[in-house]
Amino acid sequence: ADDECGVYLAPSTINGAGLGIFTSKPLEAGDKVGNGDIAIPIIDQIWHMGSNDYYTPFDDYIWQGWAVGMSTESVDKEATAVSTFWPGMDAAINCNLALINTGKATPQYDNGGLHRSKDPGAGAITPYHNGTTATTHRIPAGGELFKFYGDDWFNTRKEVFGELPLSDDWPKAQKLVEKFDKLSEHFTEDVKQDLWDMVAQWPMKGRIVKALPEKAKDIPLAAAEGIRILHQEQAMKSI
């Protein structure tokens, strides 16, 4: 039914991440989530504030303007001249780099027939709207939604997150898992675990090593369906 609850807020499955958005029903890749969000341009803020040293409570929910297609709002062509406050799905959905399951939304442009320099009402609306989120992978009922924030978001917060596996590290970890699965298919489980411990418990843990499964028994499933399947159970809430 059209009035059936599709998504809901609940404590995130990521520790310390506050609230997350979950789906109450299974979603397939390509399904739309929500009704589309507006994006509000923030223009020449550093110029207006006199410096880049200012406080905003929305800092974690502001994107660079070029990322959502904004390019003509300022004569200053510096990347920082135009940013955007994007409330809604893109601000509320958390990021789990192991389980990215929704894509980046791009808003549509429509000025409502108002001239930006002649009509007073032009400043009361944003011309960027209907930024619709779509799923990129199947999400089971009760699963949390995750978007990709960009590697820089985590690189600039190392004091909080440490050396997390980034977007390029997960495919490399997946290839290593698939190669190990093929090479060890005739080994006993004990031998397989001993060999895997040499890899997964390497003392100098790099980002790729941190993306690997801890147990050798999980290798066949991770090789067949992807490492992400091992993280799905921890990203669920009961309906």
N, C-alpha and C positions, 0 to 999 in steps of 0.2 A: 504494500500500500504506500501511497505517496507520503502519508503522515508517519510512516514507520521511522523510528529513531535510527539514523545511519551512523553517526559518530558521537562520541561523548568524551567529556573531560574526566580524568582520574589521575591519581598520583602516578608519575612516570615510572617506568621500570628501570630508568637510569637513576642511580643514587644521586641525590642533591640537585636534580634537574627540575624540581617542582612538579607542575601538572603536565600531563601529556594528553595527546588525542588518540583515542582508540576507536576501532570499528566494531559495531555490534553485529555485523553480518559479514560473511565472506566477501572479499573483493577480488576480482580478477584483474590482471594487468590491463591497463587502459581505461578502467572505470574512473568516473569523475567523483571527486570528494568535495562536498560543500557547494556553495552557490556562486563562487567567484568573489574575489576581494578587490577593494580599492587600493591604490598606491598614491600616497600624498607626497608631492615633490617638496623638498627642502632646498631652497636656492640660496647660494652664496652665504651660507651660515657663518663661515669663518670671517668673511668680510663684515657681516653685521655685528658679530660678537667682538671683533677687534683682534682675535687670536684664535688658535685652535685649542686653547686651554679653558674649557668650559664644561659644566656638568649638565647632562641630560639623563633623566630616568629611563629614557627609551633607547639608550645606546645599543643594547643588545638586539634591538628590533629595527635598526636602521641599516639599509642596504645602500651600496653605491648606485647612483642613478643609472649609469650605463648598463648595469646588470639587468634592468627591467626595461631598457629601450629609451631612456630619457637622454636626449642629446641637444635639444634646442632651447632649453629653459634659461640658459645663461650665456653671456658673451665670453665668459671665462671658460676656456676649453680644458682646464685642469680637471682631472678625474674626480677631485674632491669638491668641485664647485656645486655639483648637484647630487644630493642624496635623496633617499626616499624612506618615509615611514610607512611600513606595509603591515598594518594590523590584519589579523585573520590567520588563515592556515599557515602562511609562510613564516609568521612570527610565532605561532603557538606550537607548531610541530617541532619536536626535538630531533636531534641528530645522533644516530647510532651508526657509525661508519661500517659496521659489520652487516647492517640490516637496512640499508637505504631502500625504501619501497615506494616512494612517491617522487615525481619529477618536479623540476623547477617550473613555476607558473610564470606566464608573461601576460601582463595586463593589456587590454585593448585601449586605443586612444579615441576619445569622442568628447569634443568640447561643448556639446549640447547646443551648437549653433551660436555660441557666445564669442564675441571678439575679445581677445585677451587684453587689448589696450583701450577699447571703447566701451565695453559693457561692464558696469560695476559688479554685476553678479558673477562675473568670470572668476573673481577671487574667492568666491564662496564655495566653489566645487573643485574637485580634482578631475581632470580629463582622463585619468588613468583608472580603469575599472575592469571588472570581470576577469581578474587574474585567477584562472581556474586550475586547481590541483588535480592531477591524474596519477593513478598508481602505475608503477613500473614492474611490480612483481605481485604475485598472488599474496594476499594477506588473510589469514584465517580469522574467523569471528573471535573477538577479544584481543586481537593483535594491535600493538601500538604502531602508529604511523611515524615514519622517519624521513626527513629530507636531508639533502647534502648541503651543509653550510659553507663548504669550501675548506681546503686544507689550511688556509691562512687563519681561519677562525680558531683552529686548534693550536697552530704554531704560535699565535700571539697570546695564548693562555697556557703555556707549558707549566707554569707554577700551579695550575689547577689540575690539568689532565696528564701531565708528564709526557713521555714519548709514546703517544698512541700510534697504532698503525694508521697510515693515511690512505688516500684513495688509490695510489699506485701500488701500495703494499699488499692489498687483499688479492688482486689477480696473481701476483707473484707467489703468494702463499698458496693459492689454489693450484697453481702449476706444480709446486713442490709436492703438495698432497697427492695429486694425480700420478706423478712420477713414482713416488714412494709406494703407492698402492699397487702399481703395475710391477715394480721391482720385487715387492715382498709378498706377492700372492701365493707363493709356495712355502713361505716361512711358517713356522709354528707361531702361535700367539705370543709365547714368552719371548722368542727371538725377535719378533716384530716389535714388541714393546721395548725391549732393551735397545734396539737400534733407534727407535723413535725417541726414546729418552735422551739419546745423545744429541738429537736435533732440537727437540722442544724444550729441553732443560739446559740448553747451552748457557754457561755462566754470563757471557756478555750478550744479553738479550737485546737485539735490534728490533726495529718496528716489525719486520717480516716475521721473525720468530714469535713475537707476541700475538700475531694473527693466526698462528697454527693451533690445531686442536691439541689438548694436553694428553689425550689417551689414544693409543694406537687402535683400539677397538672402534673408534669413531672415524677412522680413515676411510673405509669403504663407503660409508654414507656420505661423508664430505666430498669424496672424489666423484660420486655419482650425482649428487644433488647440489653440491656447493657447500662451502664452509658455513654460509649463512643459515643453513638448516639447523646447525648445532646451536645457534643463538636464538632461534625462534621461540622455543619453549620459555626462555627467561624473559621474553618480551610480550607476555600474554597476561590478560586479566580474565577471571571467570565472569561469564555473562549472568 
